[in-house]
């Protein structure tokens, strides 16, 4: 804006100087022609003076027009200067806004740099956490493999226990069957023993009758028969209970 104002002022000064110079030169010529009667006649001088006067009047008109043009140029220059001042103020305002925006951007950059630093630290912590989790996952996998191995062994042990239980149940059923067989044989032996006792109780009567009828020689033999039968029954009972049928 200052450059435009200076340029308009310089143009104005140059135009004014040219007009002044032209006026001075014209006056010098008129004076020279007027003071030289020896060279020109009076009529010719008056004609030339008239011509010069007309030219001077024309020059004055042209000067006036030029002055009007110069004034217009000056007015345009002033308007341009005002416009440039307004534009300058607008540019100053925009520059201030730009400076404020730049300051805000600088502050935002500071905040962003701080956030970037915080994020980098967080990323590093996450990497360490990931490494720790990877280690823990490896340990968990080893533990899972050990548990799977223990589960497999426990499954085999369970199958073994089930087989043993089945065998034990089978043996228990066999033992129950043998127990019932023993109880049946025991009842049978008890019946046989009861019969032996009955025979033994009847034997003295027979012996007494035979002794009364036939003599004393057969009495010892008949009295030993019940005892022998009792021993046989007891031995048979013990053998049956000790070695039950399968």
C-alpha positions, 0 to 999 in steps of 0.5 A: 500500500505504501509503494502504490501511494509513493508511485502515484505521488511520483507520477503526479510530480512528473506530470506537473514538472513536464507541464511547468517546463512546457509553459516556461519553454513557450514563454521563452519562445514568445519573449525571444520572438517579441524582442527580435524586431530586426529579424521579423516584421511587425505584422509577422510578429503579431501573427506569430504572437497571435499564433503563439497566443492561440497555442498558449491558450490551447496549451492552457486548455490542454493543461487544464485537461491534463490537470483534470486527468491528473486530479482524476488520477490522484482521486483514483490513486486515493481510492486505490490507496483507501482500497489498499488500506482496507485490503491491508487491514483485511490482510492484517486481520487474516494474518492475526487469525492465521497467527492465532490458528498457528498458535493453536496448531502449535499447542495442538502439536504439543498436545499431540506429541504428548499423546504420541509419547503416552501412546508409545509408552502404552504400546510398550506396556502392551508389548510387555503384557503380550510377552507375559501373556505369551509366557503364561499361555505357554505355561497354561498349555503345558499345564493343559497337556499335563492335565490331559495326560492325567485325565488319560491316565485317570480314564485308564484307571477308571476303566481298570476300576470299572473292570475290577468292579465288574470282576468284584461284582462277578466274584460277589455274585459267585460268592453269594451263589457259593454262600447259598450253596453252603447254606443249602449244604449246611441245612442238608448236613444239619438234617443229616446230623439230626438224623444221625442224632436220632439214630444215635438215640435209637441205637442204645435201645437196639443195643439194650434189646440185643443185649437182652436177646443175644448176649453181650458180645455184639454190644460194643460194636453196635455202640460204636456205630453212632459215634462213627456216623457222627464223625463222618457227618462232621467231616463231610460238613467241614469239607463241604464248607471249606471247598464249596462248589464253583 
